[in-house]
Amino acid sequence: MVERSMTVQVDNGLEVRPIAMLVQIAGRFSSEIHIISGSRKINAKSIMGLMALGIDNGEEIVVTANGQDENEALNAIEEYLTK
């Protein structure tokens, strides 16, 4: 399992369209991927779960991945969230 802290740099935070894209990116990988914000840990492949987090631009989150392609998954998510 690997984890990485990231500061979200997506204009207007994670609203519906950016969340849908994040779910698509996470869905390309076989690893289990979670987003941790505060005390909440949500499956990154769950659009409803991520919408409930209400992550804002500039917010620091932790992304964890566990599986065969965990490093590739973290790199892709970090590239998307911090562009």
Summary of the structure (lengths in Angstrom):
residues: 83
radius of gyration: 11.1
end to end distance: 23.9
largest distance: 32.6
contacts: 246
relative contact order: 0.33
helix: 37%
strand: 28%
